[in-house]
Amino acid sequence: MAADAGFPMPPPRQRPGEGLGDFAYRVLREAIRSGHFRSGQHLREADVARWLDISRTPVREAFHRIVSEGLLTSGPWNGLMIAALDRQQLVELYAVREVLEGTAAGLAAQHASDAEIKLMFSIAASETAAKDDPDRLVVVNAELHQTIYAAAHNRYLLQSLNAVVDSLGLLRHSTFVLPGSTELARREHVEILRAIKERNSKKAEQLARRHIRHALALRLRLQREDGA
């Protein structure tokens, strides 16, 4: 299948011992999460099966699982398409994200190892070097947030946060294209990390929640400008 059909090339490989249904599910979720597939984009079983070089049955199984998670929705002509988030859904998603990220930062202040904190600051420092590259900033930002999640050392919180991150993959564009957003994020990240390093759980949680509220404001602004 041609790369310009919207499928990442070369296609991912099946892992040893991984069933075909799980393989299709993993690859599709990762593609949605990373933004390879965009909101409103149509997906057909036959196209995905040809892309992954597998039969349509495991693709159909994967589709059913992803529909149940809200990342795929029914489209015209009995097809499926990548789900889109309207304003209300966006507000609801960020309300959950604010609580979870605040909790993660607070727990990280309690449980993060010195090595984990050092890694956080190292990742944050790379934001400055990537300040003029929105695509690179998206990667660095995700890496930093995932590091904080992991440092909370709570497997159930991590599962919930990853579900939110999956839904964030439905959003078009990065807010880093907005003027001033890059510097705001960098400054707030450093403040959160300092609170974590100081082992100030309450402050870390408050700063992380404020960070997500600001992120929502930027996201809503971008949505308005896109005419979504």
Rosetta constraint file for C-alpha pairs under 8 A:
AtomPair CA 1 CA 5 HARMONIC 7.26 0.50
AtomPair CA 1 CA 7 HARMONIC 7.97 0.50
AtomPair CA 1 CA 47 HARMONIC 7.84 0.50
AtomPair CA 1 CA 50 HARMONIC 6.77 0.50
AtomPair CA 1 CA 51 HARMONIC 5.60 0.50
AtomPair CA 2 CA 7 HARMONIC 7.69 0.50
AtomPair CA 3 CA 7 HARMONIC 5.63 0.50
AtomPair CA 3 CA 8 HARMONIC 6.33 0.50
AtomPair CA 3 CA 9 HARMONIC 5.70 0.50
AtomPair CA 6 CA 36 HARMONIC 7.15 0.50
AtomPair CA 6 CA 37 HARMONIC 6.91 0.50
AtomPair CA 7 CA 11 HARMONIC 7.79 0.50
AtomPair CA 7 CA 36 HARMONIC 7.10 0.50
AtomPair CA 7 CA 37 HARMONIC 7.64 0.50
AtomPair CA 7 CA 51 HARMONIC 7.39 0.50
AtomPair CA 8 CA 31 HARMONIC 7.74 0.50
AtomPair CA 8 CA 36 HARMONIC 6.78 0.50
AtomPair CA 11 CA 51 HARMONIC 6.55 0.50
AtomPair CA 11 CA 52 HARMONIC 6.13 0.50
AtomPair CA 12 CA 27 HARMONIC 7.00 0.50
AtomPair CA 12 CA 52 HARMONIC 7.38 0.50
AtomPair CA 14 CA 18 HARMONIC 6.52 0.50
AtomPair CA 14 CA 20 HARMONIC 7.65 0.50
AtomPair CA 14 CA 23 HARMONIC 5.89 0.50
AtomPair CA 15 CA 23 HARMONIC 7.49 0.50
AtomPair CA 18 CA 22 HARMONIC 6.42 0.50
AtomPair CA 18 CA 23 HARMONIC 6.18 0.50
AtomPair CA 19 CA 23 HARMONIC 6.03 0.50
AtomPair CA 20 CA 24 HARMONIC 6.14 0.50
AtomPair CA 20 CA 54 HARMONIC 7.60 0.50
AtomPair CA 20 CA 58 HARMONIC 5.71 0.50
AtomPair CA 21 CA 25 HARMONIC 6.11 0.50
AtomPair CA 21 CA 57 HARMONIC 7.93 0.50
AtomPair CA 21 CA 58 HARMONIC 4.20 0.50
AtomPair CA 21 CA 59 HARMONIC 6.44 0.50
AtomPair CA 21 CA 61 HARMONIC 6.06 0.50
AtomPair CA 21 CA 62 HARMONIC 5.84 0.50
AtomPair CA 22 CA 26 HARMONIC 5.97 0.50
AtomPair CA 22 CA 58 HARMONIC 7.87 0.50
AtomPair CA 22 CA 62 HARMONIC 7.10 0.50
AtomPair CA 23 CA 27 HARMONIC 6.17 0.50
AtomPair CA 24 CA 28 HARMONIC 6.05 0.50
AtomPair CA 24 CA 52 HARMONIC 7.63 0.50
AtomPair CA 24 CA 58 HARMONIC 6.62 0.50
AtomPair CA 24 CA 59 HARMONIC 5.75 0.50
AtomPair CA 24 CA 62 HARMONIC 5.87 0.50
AtomPair CA 25 CA 29 HARMONIC 6.10 0.50
AtomPair CA 25 CA 59 HARMONIC 7.46 0.50
AtomPair CA 25 CA 61 HARMONIC 7.92 0.50
AtomPair CA 25 CA 62 HARMONIC 4.51 0.50
AtomPair CA 25 CA 63 HARMONIC 7.34 0.50
AtomPair CA 25 CA 65 HARMONIC 7.50 0.50
AtomPair CA 25 CA 66 HARMONIC 7.37 0.50
AtomPair CA 26 CA 30 HARMONIC 6.12 0.50
AtomPair CA 27 CA 31 HARMONIC 6.12 0.50
AtomPair CA 28 CA 32 HARMONIC 6.20 0.50
AtomPair CA 28 CA 62 HARMONIC 7.92 0.50
AtomPair CA 29 CA 33 HARMONIC 5.95 0.50
AtomPair CA 29 CA 66 HARMONIC 7.43 0.50
AtomPair CA 29 CA 166 HARMONIC 7.57 0.50
AtomPair CA 30 CA 34 HARMONIC 5.96 0.50
AtomPair CA 31 CA 35 HARMONIC 6.22 0.50
AtomPair CA 31 CA 36 HARMONIC 5.10 0.50
AtomPair CA 31 CA 37 HARMONIC 6.13 0.50
AtomPair CA 32 CA 36 HARMONIC 5.95 0.50
AtomPair CA 32 CA 37 HARMONIC 5.15 0.50
AtomPair CA 32 CA 38 HARMONIC 7.18 0.50
AtomPair CA 32 CA 71 HARMONIC 7.85 0.50
AtomPair CA 32 CA 82 HARMONIC 7.84 0.50
AtomPair CA 32 CA 166 HARMONIC 7.42 0.50
AtomPair CA 32 CA 169 HARMONIC 5.83 0.50
AtomPair CA 32 CA 170 HARMONIC 6.77 0.50
AtomPair CA 33 CA 165 HARMONIC 7.14 0.50
AtomPair CA 33 CA 166 HARMONIC 5.00 0.50
AtomPair CA 33 CA 167 HARMONIC 7.28 0.50
AtomPair CA 33 CA 168 HARMONIC 7.20 0.50
AtomPair CA 33 CA 169 HARMONIC 4.15 0.50
AtomPair CA 33 CA 170 HARMONIC 7.07 0.50
AtomPair CA 34 CA 169 HARMONIC 5.96 0.50
AtomPair CA 35 CA 169 HARMONIC 5.52 0.50
AtomPair CA 35 CA 170 HARMONIC 6.97 0.50
AtomPair CA 35 CA 171 HARMONIC 7.90 0.50
AtomPair CA 35 CA 172 HARMONIC 7.78 0.50
AtomPair CA 37 CA 41 HARMONIC 6.58 0.50
AtomPair CA 37 CA 82 HARMONIC 7.08 0.50
AtomPair CA 38 CA 82 HARMONIC 6.39 0.50
AtomPair CA 38 CA 170 HARMONIC 6.35 0.50
AtomPair CA 38 CA 171 HARMONIC 7.54 0.50
AtomPair CA 38 CA 172 HARMONIC 6.69 0.50
AtomPair CA 39 CA 81 HARMONIC 7.49 0.50
AtomPair CA 39 CA 82 HARMONIC 4.84 0.50
AtomPair CA 39 CA 83 HARMONIC 5.39 0.50
AtomPair CA 39 CA 84 HARMONIC 4.86 0.50
AtomPair CA 39 CA 170 HARMONIC 5.62 0.50
AtomPair CA 39 CA 171 HARMONIC 6.94 0.50
AtomPair CA 39 CA 172 HARMONIC 7.05 0.50
AtomPair CA 40 CA 81 HARMONIC 5.56 0.50
AtomPair CA 40 CA 82 HARMONIC 5.12 0.50
AtomPair CA 40 CA 83 HARMONIC 6.15 0.50
AtomPair CA 40 CA 84 HARMONIC 6.31 0.50
AtomPair CA 41 CA 81 HARMONIC 5.26 0.50
AtomPair CA 41 CA 82 HARMONIC 5.40 0.50
AtomPair CA 42 CA 75 HARMONIC 7.40 0.50
AtomPair CA 42 CA 79 HARMONIC 7.18 0.50
AtomPair CA 42 CA 80 HARMONIC 5.85 0.50
AtomPair CA 42 CA 81 HARMONIC 4.11 0.50
AtomPair CA 42 CA 82 HARMONIC 6.53 0.50
AtomPair CA 43 CA 47 HARMONIC 7.24 0.50
AtomPair CA 43 CA 48 HARMONIC 7.26 0.50
AtomPair CA 43 CA 79 HARMONIC 7.12 0.50
AtomPair CA 43 CA 80 HARMONIC 5.65 0.50
AtomPair CA 43 CA 81 HARMONIC 5.52 0.50
AtomPair CA 43 CA 82 HARMONIC 7.54 0.50
AtomPair CA 44 CA 48 HARMONIC 6.36 0.50
AtomPair CA 44 CA 79 HARMONIC 6.60 0.50
AtomPair CA 44 CA 80 HARMONIC 6.89 0.50
AtomPair CA 45 CA 49 HARMONIC 5.97 0.50
AtomPair CA 45 CA 56 HARMONIC 5.88 0.50
AtomPair CA 45 CA 59 HARMONIC 6.11 0.50
AtomPair CA 45 CA 60 HARMONIC 6.49 0.50
AtomPair CA 46 CA 50 HARMONIC 6.10 0.50
AtomPair CA 46 CA 56 HARMONIC 6.23 0.50
AtomPair CA 47 CA 51 HARMONIC 6.13 0.50
AtomPair CA 48 CA 52 HARMONIC 6.16 0.50
AtomPair CA 48 CA 56 HARMONIC 7.99 0.50
AtomPair CA 48 CA 59 HARMONIC 7.00 0.50
AtomPair CA 49 CA 53 HARMONIC 5.64 0.50
AtomPair CA 49 CA 54 HARMONIC 5.07 0.50
AtomPair CA 49 CA 55 HARMONIC 5.59 0.50
AtomPair CA 49 CA 56 HARMONIC 5.38 0.50
AtomPair CA 49 CA 59 HARMONIC 6.30 0.50
AtomPair CA 50 CA 54 HARMONIC 6.55 0.50
AtomPair CA 50 CA 55 HARMONIC 7.81 0.50
AtomPair CA 54 CA 58 HARMONIC 7.69 0.50
AtomPair CA 55 CA 59 HARMONIC 7.23 0.50
AtomPair CA 56 CA 60 HARMONIC 6.07 0.50
AtomPair CA 57 CA 61 HARMONIC 6.37 0.50
AtomPair CA 58 CA 62 HARMONIC 6.18 0.50
AtomPair CA 59 CA 63 HARMONIC 6.11 0.50
AtomPair CA 60 CA 64 HARMONIC 6.34 0.50
AtomPair CA 61 CA 65 HARMONIC 6.52 0.50
AtomPair CA 62 CA 66 HARMONIC 6.22 0.50
AtomPair CA 63 CA 67 HARMONIC 6.01 0.50
AtomPair CA 63 CA 72 HARMONIC 7.49 0.50
AtomPair CA 64 CA 68 HARMONIC 6.35 0.50
AtomPair CA 65 CA 69 HARMONIC 6.65 0.50
AtomPair CA 66 CA 70 HARMONIC 6.53 0.50
AtomPair CA 66 CA 71 HARMONIC 5.77 0.50
AtomPair CA 66 CA 72 HARMONIC 5.94 0.50
AtomPair CA 67 CA 71 HARMONIC 5.86 0.50
AtomPair CA 67 CA 72 HARMONIC 4.61 0.50
AtomPair CA 67 CA 73 HARMONIC 5.96 0.50
AtomPair CA 70 CA 83 HARMONIC 7.02 0.50
AtomPair CA 71 CA 82 HARMONIC 6.16 0.50
AtomPair CA 71 CA 83 HARMONIC 5.33 0.50
AtomPair CA 71 CA 166 HARMONIC 7.91 0.50
AtomPair CA 71 CA 167 HARMONIC 6.79 0.50
AtomPair CA 71 CA 170 HARMONIC 7.45 0.50
AtomPair CA 72 CA 80 HARMONIC 6.44 0.50
AtomPair CA 72 CA 81 HARMONIC 5.65 0.50
AtomPair CA 72 CA 82 HARMONIC 4.72 0.50
AtomPair CA 72 CA 83 HARMONIC 5.01 0.50
AtomPair CA 73 CA 80 HARMONIC 5.58 0.50
AtomPair CA 73 CA 81 HARMONIC 5.58 0.50
AtomPair CA 73 CA 82 HARMONIC 6.33 0.50
AtomPair CA 73 CA 83 HARMONIC 5.44 0.50
AtomPair CA 74 CA 78 HARMONIC 6.80 0.50
AtomPair CA 74 CA 79 HARMONIC 6.06 0.50
AtomPair CA 74 CA 80 HARMONIC 4.61 0.50
AtomPair CA 74 CA 81 HARMONIC 6.29 0.50
AtomPair CA 75 CA 79 HARMONIC 5.02 0.50
AtomPair CA 75 CA 80 HARMONIC 4.80 0.50
AtomPair CA 75 CA 81 HARMONIC 5.57 0.50
AtomPair CA 76 CA 80 HARMONIC 7.65 0.50
AtomPair CA 82 CA 170 HARMONIC 7.40 0.50
AtomPair CA 83 CA 170 HARMONIC 6.74 0.50
AtomPair CA 84 CA 170 HARMONIC 6.23 0.50
AtomPair CA 84 CA 171 HARMONIC 7.36 0.50
AtomPair CA 85 CA 89 HARMONIC 5.57 0.50
AtomPair CA 85 CA 90 HARMONIC 5.95 0.50
AtomPair CA 85 CA 170 HARMONIC 7.14 0.50
AtomPair CA 85 CA 171 HARMONIC 7.20 0.50
AtomPair CA 86 CA 90 HARMONIC 6.12 0.50
AtomPair CA 86 CA 228 HARMONIC 7.76 0.50
AtomPair CA 87 CA 91 HARMONIC 6.26 0.50
AtomPair CA 87 CA 220 HARMONIC 7.35 0.50
AtomPair CA 88 CA 92 HARMONIC 6.23 0.50
AtomPair CA 89 CA 93 HARMONIC 6.03 0.50
AtomPair CA 90 CA 94 HARMONIC 6.20 0.50
AtomPair CA 91 CA 95 HARMONIC 6.14 0.50
AtomPair CA 91 CA 216 HARMONIC 7.35 0.50
AtomPair CA 92 CA 96 HARMONIC 6.55 0.50
AtomPair CA 93 CA 97 HARMONIC 6.15 0.50
AtomPair CA 93 CA 164 HARMONIC 7.17 0.50
AtomPair CA 94 CA 98 HARMONIC 5.86 0.50
AtomPair CA 94 CA 212 HARMONIC 7.14 0.50
AtomPair CA 94 CA 213 HARMONIC 7.61 0.50
AtomPair CA 94 CA 216 HARMONIC 6.41 0.50
AtomPair CA 95 CA 99 HARMONIC 6.65 0.50
AtomPair CA 96 CA 100 HARMONIC 6.26 0.50
AtomPair CA 96 CA 164 HARMONIC 7.96 0.50
AtomPair CA 97 CA 101 HARMONIC 5.83 0.50
AtomPair CA 97 CA 161 HARMONIC 7.31 0.50
AtomPair CA 97 CA 164 HARMONIC 6.64 0.50
AtomPair CA 97 CA 212 HARMONIC 7.24 0.50
AtomPair CA 98 CA 102 HARMONIC 5.92 0.50
AtomPair CA 98 CA 208 HARMONIC 7.47 0.50
AtomPair CA 98 CA 209 HARMONIC 4.99 0.50
AtomPair CA 98 CA 210 HARMONIC 7.90 0.50
AtomPair CA 98 CA 212 HARMONIC 5.44 0.50
AtomPair CA 98 CA 213 HARMONIC 6.92 0.50
AtomPair CA 99 CA 103 HARMONIC 6.17 0.50
AtomPair CA 99 CA 209 HARMONIC 6.78 0.50
AtomPair CA 100 CA 104 HARMONIC 6.12 0.50
AtomPair CA 100 CA 157 HARMONIC 7.17 0.50
AtomPair CA 100 CA 160 HARMONIC 7.70 0.50
AtomPair CA 100 CA 161 HARMONIC 6.52 0.50
AtomPair CA 101 CA 105 HARMONIC 6.17 0.50
AtomPair CA 101 CA 149 HARMONIC 7.66 0.50
AtomPair CA 101 CA 161 HARMONIC 7.56 0.50
AtomPair CA 101 CA 205 HARMONIC 7.63 0.50
AtomPair CA 101 CA 208 HARMONIC 6.26 0.50
AtomPair CA 101 CA 209 HARMONIC 6.68 0.50
AtomPair CA 101 CA 212 HARMONIC 7.81 0.50
AtomPair CA 102 CA 106 HARMONIC 6.19 0.50
AtomPair CA 102 CA 204 HARMONIC 7.28 0.50
AtomPair CA 102 CA 205 HARMONIC 4.19 0.50
AtomPair CA 102 CA 206 HARMONIC 6.51 0.50
AtomPair CA 102 CA 207 HARMONIC 7.58 0.50
AtomPair CA 102 CA 208 HARMONIC 4.96 0.50
AtomPair CA 102 CA 209 HARMONIC 4.96 0.50
AtomPair CA 103 CA 107 HARMONIC 6.09 0.50
AtomPair CA 103 CA 205 HARMONIC 5.97 0.50
AtomPair CA 104 CA 108 HARMONIC 5.96 0.50
AtomPair CA 104 CA 148 HARMONIC 6.71 0.50
AtomPair CA 104 CA 149 HARMONIC 5.53 0.50
AtomPair CA 104 CA 151 HARMONIC 7.86 0.50
AtomPair CA 104 CA 152 HARMONIC 5.29 0.50
AtomPair CA 104 CA 157 HARMONIC 7.42 0.50
AtomPair CA 104 CA 205 HARMONIC 7.50 0.50
AtomPair CA 105 CA 109 HARMONIC 6.29 0.50
AtomPair CA 105 CA 148 HARMONIC 6.41 0.50
AtomPair CA 105 CA 149 HARMONIC 7.40 0.50
AtomPair CA 105 CA 152 HARMONIC 6.89 0.50
AtomPair CA 105 CA 192 HARMONIC 7.53 0.50
AtomPair CA 105 CA 196 HARMONIC 7.02 0.50
AtomPair CA 105 CA 201 HARMONIC 7.25 0.50
AtomPair CA 105 CA 204 HARMONIC 5.48 0.50
AtomPair CA 105 CA 205 HARMONIC 5.29 0.50
AtomPair CA 105 CA 208 HARMONIC 6.43 0.50
AtomPair CA 106 CA 110 HARMONIC 6.78 0.50
AtomPair CA 106 CA 152 HARMONIC 7.66 0.50
AtomPair CA 106 CA 196 HARMONIC 7.45 0.50
AtomPair CA 106 CA 200 HARMONIC 7.62 0.50
AtomPair CA 106 CA 201 HARMONIC 4.24 0.50
AtomPair CA 106 CA 202 HARMONIC 6.13 0.50
AtomPair CA 106 CA 203 HARMONIC 7.63 0.50
AtomPair CA 106 CA 204 HARMONIC 5.32 0.50
AtomPair CA 106 CA 205 HARMONIC 4.63 0.50
AtomPair CA 107 CA 111 HARMONIC 6.02 0.50
AtomPair CA 107 CA 112 HARMONIC 7.84 0.50
AtomPair CA 107 CA 151 HARMONIC 7.66 0.50
AtomPair CA 107 CA 152 HARMONIC 4.70 0.50
AtomPair CA 107 CA 153 HARMONIC 7.58 0.50
AtomPair CA 107 CA 201 HARMONIC 6.64 0.50
AtomPair CA 108 CA 112 HARMONIC 4.88 0.50
AtomPair CA 108 CA 148 HARMONIC 6.40 0.50
AtomPair CA 108 CA 149 HARMONIC 7.52 0.50
AtomPair CA 108 CA 151 HARMONIC 4.99 0.50
AtomPair CA 108 CA 152 HARMONIC 4.10 0.50
AtomPair CA 108 CA 153 HARMONIC 7.40 0.50
AtomPair CA 108 CA 196 HARMONIC 6.40 0.50
AtomPair CA 108 CA 201 HARMONIC 7.66 0.50
AtomPair CA 109 CA 152 HARMONIC 7.74 0.50
AtomPair CA 109 CA 195 HARMONIC 7.07 0.50
AtomPair CA 109 CA 196 HARMONIC 4.06 0.50
AtomPair CA 109 CA 197 HARMONIC 6.59 0.50
AtomPair CA 109 CA 198 HARMONIC 7.39 0.50
AtomPair CA 109 CA 199 HARMONIC 4.54 0.50
AtomPair CA 109 CA 200 HARMONIC 6.02 0.50
AtomPair CA 109 CA 201 HARMONIC 5.03 0.50
AtomPair CA 109 CA 204 HARMONIC 6.89 0.50
AtomPair CA 110 CA 152 HARMONIC 7.74 0.50
AtomPair CA 110 CA 196 HARMONIC 7.71 0.50
AtomPair CA 110 CA 199 HARMONIC 5.92 0.50
AtomPair CA 110 CA 200 HARMONIC 7.79 0.50
AtomPair CA 110 CA 201 HARMONIC 6.35 0.50
AtomPair CA 111 CA 151 HARMONIC 6.59 0.50
AtomPair CA 111 CA 152 HARMONIC 6.06 0.50
AtomPair CA 111 CA 153 HARMONIC 6.77 0.50
AtomPair CA 112 CA 116 HARMONIC 5.90 0.50
AtomPair CA 112 CA 117 HARMONIC 6.45 0.50
AtomPair CA 112 CA 151 HARMONIC 4.77 0.50
AtomPair CA 112 CA 152 HARMONIC 6.47 0.50
AtomPair CA 112 CA 153 HARMONIC 7.66 0.50
AtomPair CA 113 CA 117 HARMONIC 6.36 0.50
AtomPair CA 113 CA 151 HARMONIC 7.45 0.50
AtomPair CA 114 CA 118 HARMONIC 6.15 0.50
AtomPair CA 115 CA 119 HARMONIC 6.20 0.50
AtomPair CA 116 CA 120 HARMONIC 6.28 0.50
AtomPair CA 116 CA 147 HARMONIC 7.55 0.50
AtomPair CA 116 CA 151 HARMONIC 6.57 0.50
AtomPair CA 117 CA 121 HARMONIC 6.46 0.50
AtomPair CA 117 CA 193 HARMONIC 7.60 0.50
AtomPair CA 117 CA 196 HARMONIC 7.66 0.50
AtomPair CA 117 CA 197 HARMONIC 6.56 0.50
AtomPair CA 118 CA 122 HARMONIC 6.24 0.50
AtomPair CA 119 CA 123 HARMONIC 6.22 0.50
AtomPair CA 119 CA 147 HARMONIC 7.95 0.50
AtomPair CA 120 CA 124 HARMONIC 6.16 0.50
AtomPair CA 120 CA 144 HARMONIC 6.19 0.50
AtomPair CA 120 CA 147 HARMONIC 6.61 0.50
AtomPair CA 120 CA 148 HARMONIC 7.30 0.50
AtomPair CA 120 CA 193 HARMONIC 7.17 0.50
AtomPair CA 121 CA 125 HARMONIC 6.08 0.50
AtomPair CA 121 CA 190 HARMONIC 7.67 0.50
AtomPair CA 121 CA 193 HARMONIC 7.03 0.50
AtomPair CA 122 CA 126 HARMONIC 6.69 0.50
AtomPair CA 123 CA 127 HARMONIC 7.07 0.50
AtomPair CA 123 CA 140 HARMONIC 6.79 0.50
AtomPair CA 123 CA 143 HARMONIC 7.44 0.50
AtomPair CA 123 CA 144 HARMONIC 6.05 0.50
AtomPair CA 124 CA 128 HARMONIC 7.80 0.50
AtomPair CA 124 CA 140 HARMONIC 7.76 0.50
AtomPair CA 124 CA 144 HARMONIC 6.81 0.50
AtomPair CA 124 CA 186 HARMONIC 7.21 0.50
AtomPair CA 124 CA 189 HARMONIC 7.04 0.50
AtomPair CA 124 CA 190 HARMONIC 7.04 0.50
AtomPair CA 125 CA 129 HARMONIC 7.60 0.50
AtomPair CA 126 CA 130 HARMONIC 6.45 0.50
AtomPair CA 126 CA 140 HARMONIC 7.34 0.50
AtomPair CA 127 CA 131 HARMONIC 5.94 0.50
AtomPair CA 127 CA 137 HARMONIC 6.42 0.50
AtomPair CA 127 CA 140 HARMONIC 6.63 0.50
AtomPair CA 127 CA 141 HARMONIC 7.78 0.50
AtomPair CA 127 CA 186 HARMONIC 6.75 0.50
AtomPair CA 128 CA 186 HARMONIC 7.70 0.50
AtomPair CA 130 CA 134 HARMONIC 7.50 0.50
AtomPair CA 130 CA 136 HARMONIC 6.12 0.50
AtomPair CA 130 CA 137 HARMONIC 5.83 0.50
AtomPair CA 131 CA 137 HARMONIC 6.80 0.50
AtomPair CA 131 CA 182 HARMONIC 6.56 0.50
AtomPair CA 131 CA 183 HARMONIC 7.95 0.50
AtomPair CA 133 CA 137 HARMONIC 6.18 0.50
AtomPair CA 134 CA 138 HARMONIC 6.28 0.50
AtomPair CA 134 CA 174 HARMONIC 7.34 0.50
AtomPair CA 134 CA 176 HARMONIC 5.66 0.50
AtomPair CA 134 CA 177 HARMONIC 6.49 0.50
AtomPair CA 135 CA 139 HARMONIC 6.82 0.50
AtomPair CA 135 CA 174 HARMONIC 7.99 0.50
AtomPair CA 136 CA 140 HARMONIC 6.32 0.50
AtomPair CA 137 CA 141 HARMONIC 5.82 0.50
AtomPair CA 137 CA 176 HARMONIC 7.57 0.50
AtomPair CA 138 CA 142 HARMONIC 6.16 0.50
AtomPair CA 138 CA 174 HARMONIC 7.13 0.50
AtomPair CA 138 CA 176 HARMONIC 7.81 0.50
AtomPair CA 139 CA 143 HARMONIC 6.19 0.50
AtomPair CA 140 CA 144 HARMONIC 6.19 0.50
AtomPair CA 141 CA 145 HARMONIC 6.27 0.50
AtomPair CA 142 CA 146 HARMONIC 6.05 0.50
AtomPair CA 143 CA 147 HARMONIC 6.14 0.50
AtomPair CA 144 CA 148 HARMONIC 6.42 0.50
AtomPair CA 145 CA 149 HARMONIC 6.24 0.50
AtomPair CA 146 CA 150 HARMONIC 6.17 0.50
AtomPair CA 147 CA 151 HARMONIC 6.15 0.50
AtomPair CA 148 CA 152 HARMONIC 6.49 0.50
AtomPair CA 149 CA 153 HARMONIC 7.53 0.50
AtomPair CA 149 CA 157 HARMONIC 7.97 0.50
AtomPair CA 149 CA 158 HARMONIC 6.17 0.50
AtomPair CA 149 CA 161 HARMONIC 7.70 0.50
AtomPair CA 150 CA 154 HARMONIC 7.58 0.50
AtomPair CA 150 CA 158 HARMONIC 7.03 0.50
AtomPair CA 154 CA 158 HARMONIC 6.26 0.50
AtomPair CA 155 CA 159 HARMONIC 6.30 0.50
AtomPair CA 156 CA 160 HARMONIC 6.41 0.50
AtomPair CA 157 CA 161 HARMONIC 6.15 0.50
AtomPair CA 158 CA 162 HARMONIC 6.08 0.50
AtomPair CA 159 CA 163 HARMONIC 6.38 0.50
AtomPair CA 160 CA 164 HARMONIC 6.53 0.50
AtomPair CA 161 CA 165 HARMONIC 6.23 0.50
AtomPair CA 162 CA 166 HARMONIC 6.15 0.50
AtomPair CA 163 CA 167 HARMONIC 6.59 0.50
AtomPair CA 164 CA 168 HARMONIC 6.29 0.50
AtomPair CA 165 CA 169 HARMONIC 6.48 0.50
AtomPair CA 166 CA 170 HARMONIC 7.52 0.50
AtomPair CA 167 CA 171 HARMONIC 7.79 0.50
AtomPair CA 175 CA 181 HARMONIC 6.84 0.50
AtomPair CA 175 CA 215 HARMONIC 7.91 0.50
AtomPair CA 175 CA 218 HARMONIC 6.27 0.50
AtomPair CA 175 CA 219 HARMONIC 6.12 0.50
AtomPair CA 175 CA 222 HARMONIC 6.68 0.50
AtomPair CA 176 CA 181 HARMONIC 5.51 0.50
AtomPair CA 176 CA 182 HARMONIC 5.54 0.50
AtomPair CA 177 CA 181 HARMONIC 7.48 0.50
AtomPair CA 178 CA 182 HARMONIC 7.95 0.50
AtomPair CA 178 CA 218 HARMONIC 7.80 0.50
AtomPair CA 178 CA 222 HARMONIC 7.58 0.50
AtomPair CA 180 CA 184 HARMONIC 6.25 0.50
AtomPair CA 181 CA 185 HARMONIC 6.12 0.50
AtomPair CA 181 CA 218 HARMONIC 7.71 0.50
AtomPair CA 182 CA 186 HARMONIC 6.20 0.50
AtomPair CA 183 CA 187 HARMONIC 6.06 0.50
AtomPair CA 184 CA 188 HARMONIC 6.14 0.50
AtomPair CA 185 CA 189 HARMONIC 5.98 0.50
AtomPair CA 185 CA 211 HARMONIC 7.55 0.50
AtomPair CA 186 CA 190 HARMONIC 6.37 0.50
AtomPair CA 187 CA 191 HARMONIC 6.42 0.50
AtomPair CA 188 CA 192 HARMONIC 6.23 0.50
AtomPair CA 188 CA 207 HARMONIC 7.45 0.50
AtomPair CA 188 CA 211 HARMONIC 6.41 0.50
AtomPair CA 189 CA 193 HARMONIC 6.18 0.50
AtomPair CA 190 CA 194 HARMONIC 6.09 0.50
AtomPair CA 191 CA 195 HARMONIC 6.39 0.50
AtomPair CA 191 CA 207 HARMONIC 7.24 0.50
AtomPair CA 192 CA 196 HARMONIC 6.33 0.50
AtomPair CA 192 CA 203 HARMONIC 7.94 0.50
AtomPair CA 192 CA 204 HARMONIC 5.33 0.50
AtomPair CA 192 CA 207 HARMONIC 5.78 0.50
AtomPair CA 192 CA 208 HARMONIC 6.26 0.50
AtomPair CA 193 CA 197 HARMONIC 6.08 0.50
AtomPair CA 193 CA 204 HARMONIC 7.56 0.50
AtomPair CA 194 CA 198 HARMONIC 6.11 0.50
AtomPair CA 195 CA 199 HARMONIC 6.22 0.50
AtomPair CA 195 CA 200 HARMONIC 5.27 0.50
AtomPair CA 195 CA 201 HARMONIC 7.18 0.50
AtomPair CA 195 CA 203 HARMONIC 6.10 0.50
AtomPair CA 195 CA 204 HARMONIC 5.00 0.50
AtomPair CA 196 CA 200 HARMONIC 5.98 0.50
AtomPair CA 196 CA 201 HARMONIC 6.74 0.50
AtomPair CA 196 CA 204 HARMONIC 5.85 0.50
AtomPair CA 200 CA 204 HARMONIC 6.14 0.50
AtomPair CA 201 CA 205 HARMONIC 6.18 0.50
AtomPair CA 202 CA 206 HARMONIC 6.26 0.50
AtomPair CA 203 CA 207 HARMONIC 6.07 0.50
AtomPair CA 204 CA 208 HARMONIC 6.08 0.50
AtomPair CA 205 CA 209 HARMONIC 6.15 0.50
AtomPair CA 206 CA 210 HARMONIC 6.21 0.50
AtomPair CA 207 CA 211 HARMONIC 6.12 0.50
AtomPair CA 208 CA 212 HARMONIC 6.41 0.50
AtomPair CA 209 CA 213 HARMONIC 6.31 0.50
AtomPair CA 210 CA 214 HARMONIC 6.25 0.50
AtomPair CA 211 CA 215 HARMONIC 6.21 0.50
AtomPair CA 212 CA 216 HARMONIC 6.15 0.50
AtomPair CA 213 CA 217 HARMONIC 6.39 0.50
AtomPair CA 214 CA 218 HARMONIC 6.34 0.50
AtomPair CA 215 CA 219 HARMONIC 6.08 0.50
AtomPair CA 216 CA 220 HARMONIC 6.09 0.50
AtomPair CA 217 CA 221 HARMONIC 6.22 0.50
AtomPair CA 218 CA 222 HARMONIC 6.16 0.50
AtomPair CA 219 CA 223 HARMONIC 6.12 0.50
AtomPair CA 220 CA 224 HARMONIC 6.21 0.50
AtomPair CA 221 CA 225 HARMONIC 6.28 0.50
AtomPair CA 222 CA 226 HARMONIC 6.06 0.50
AtomPair CA 223 CA 227 HARMONIC 6.21 0.50
AtomPair CA 223 CA 228 HARMONIC 5.41 0.50
AtomPair CA 224 CA 228 HARMONIC 6.21 0.50
